[in-house]
Amino acid sequence: MEYLFDFGDQWRFDVRLEKIDPPDARIKKPGILEKRGEAPPQYLNLDEDEW
């Protein structure tokens, strides 16, 4: 599946759901199992008055 992170910059990522496990009360949030490459910077170095 494709995940669109930023509508303005159109950052698209391929995401694969490998399995769905039964609920586990010890796990509070999802986690990343594998990544490739470096994440791009989310915001450029803008001055506060440019926001």
Backbone as CSV, one residue per row, in Angstrom:
resi,resn,N_x,N_y,N_z,CA_x,CA_y,CA_z,C_x,C_y,C_z
1,MET,0.851,-1.152,0.000,0.000,0.000,0.000,0.903,1.222,0.000
2,GLU,0.403,2.323,-0.508,1.183,3.555,-0.542,0.693,4.504,0.543
3,TYR,1.639,5.100,1.259,1.327,6.059,2.321,1.802,7.428,1.872
4,LEU,0.896,8.396,1.801,1.238,9.765,1.440,1.424,10.552,2.724
5,PHE,2.662,10.964,3.008,2.983,11.628,4.276,2.690,13.118,4.237
6,ASP,3.044,13.786,3.177,2.935,15.244,3.121,2.258,15.629,1.813
7,PHE,1.059,16.173,1.904,0.320,16.514,0.689,1.001,17.619,-0.107
8,GLY,1.698,18.541,0.566,2.376,19.631,-0.133,3.604,19.163,-0.886
9,ASP,4.447,18.359,-0.230,5.687,17.883,-0.847,5.528,16.539,-1.545
10,GLN,4.380,15.885,-1.354,4.087,14.603,-2.002,5.103,13.516,-1.649
11,TRP,5.437,13.373,-0.365,6.325,12.296,0.067,5.505,11.022,0.143
12,ARG,5.858,10.053,-0.674,5.122,8.793,-0.752,6.022,7.645,-0.308
13,PHE,5.458,6.735,0.454,6.204,5.596,0.969,5.416,4.327,0.692
14,ASP,6.112,3.265,0.334,5.481,1.960,0.185,5.461,1.289,1.547
15,VAL,4.288,0.816,1.951,4.102,0.174,3.250,3.496,-1.203,3.008
16,ARG,4.012,-2.205,3.715,3.495,-3.561,3.558,3.005,-4.080,4.908
17,LEU,1.756,-4.487,4.966,1.196,-5.120,6.153,1.517,-6.604,6.064
18,GLU,2.311,-7.091,6.998,2.735,-8.489,6.942,1.822,-9.415,7.722
19,LYS,1.292,-8.943,8.847,0.364,-9.775,9.604,-0.346,-8.927,10.646
20,ILE,-1.451,-9.447,11.129,-2.192,-8.816,12.217,-2.240,-9.823,13.358
21,ASP,-1.606,-9.469,14.463,-1.588,-10.348,15.629,-2.782,-10.049,16.524
22,PRO,-3.148,-11.001,17.380,-4.207,-10.719,18.357,-3.774,-9.564,19.267
23,PRO,-4.728,-8.816,19.823,-4.377,-7.694,20.704,-3.517,-8.138,21.890
24,ASP,-2.551,-7.294,22.254,-1.666,-7.550,23.392,-1.656,-6.281,24.237
25,ALA,-2.180,-6.340,25.452,-2.309,-5.162,26.316,-0.961,-4.540,26.664
26,ARG,0.142,-5.287,26.535,1.464,-4.742,26.862,1.989,-3.812,25.776
27,ILE,1.467,-3.924,24.567,1.915,-3.088,23.450,0.991,-1.879,23.361
28,LYS,1.554,-0.692,23.564,0.751,0.529,23.605,0.673,1.252,22.262
29,LYS,1.662,1.050,21.372,1.645,1.724,20.076,2.421,0.897,19.058
30,PRO,2.167,1.093,17.774,2.878,0.332,16.741,4.342,0.743,16.668
31,GLY,5.152,-0.099,16.062,6.570,0.198,15.924,7.070,-0.117,14.525
32,ILE,8.212,0.447,14.175,8.838,0.219,12.875,9.710,-1.019,12.974
33,LEU,9.517,-1.958,12.061,10.298,-3.183,12.059,11.544,-3.066,11.196
34,GLU,11.468,-2.273,10.125,12.588,-2.150,9.197,12.486,-0.818,8.468
35,LYS,13.627,-0.196,8.179,13.619,1.018,7.369,14.789,0.962,6.402
36,ARG,14.662,1.711,5.331,15.724,1.783,4.322,15.996,3.240,4.015
37,GLY,17.253,3.635,4.048,17.620,5.012,3.739,17.357,5.944,4.904
38,GLU,17.587,7.215,4.654,17.398,8.245,5.669,16.107,9.007,5.400
39,ALA,15.456,9.420,6.447,14.232,10.209,6.304,14.594,11.622,5.844
40,PRO,13.806,12.201,4.947,14.071,13.577,4.529,13.720,14.543,5.656
41,PRO,14.319,15.733,5.667,13.955,16.709,6.704,12.490,17.095,6.543
42,GLN,11.797,17.239,7.657,10.374,17.550,7.568,10.143,19.008,7.194
43,TYR,10.941,19.912,7.745,10.786,21.330,7.454,12.143,21.914,7.104
44,LEU,12.154,22.826,6.157,13.381,23.530,5.828,13.694,24.516,6.936
45,ASN,14.875,25.078,6.927,15.257,26.072,7.933,14.581,27.398,7.612
46,LEU,13.352,27.543,8.040,12.595,28.768,7.802,12.611,29.632,9.050
47,ASP,12.651,30.935,8.849,12.510,31.843,9.983,11.069,31.793,10.464
48,GLU,10.860,32.081,11.745,9.512,31.999,12.307,8.533,32.926,11.599
49,ASP,9.000,34.077,11.088,8.084,35.008,10.426,7.666,34.526,9.039
50,GLU,8.285,33.447,8.530,7.909,32.900,7.227,6.771,31.899,7.336
51,TRP,6.373,31.526,8.552,5.294,30.555,8.737,4.020,31.198,8.458
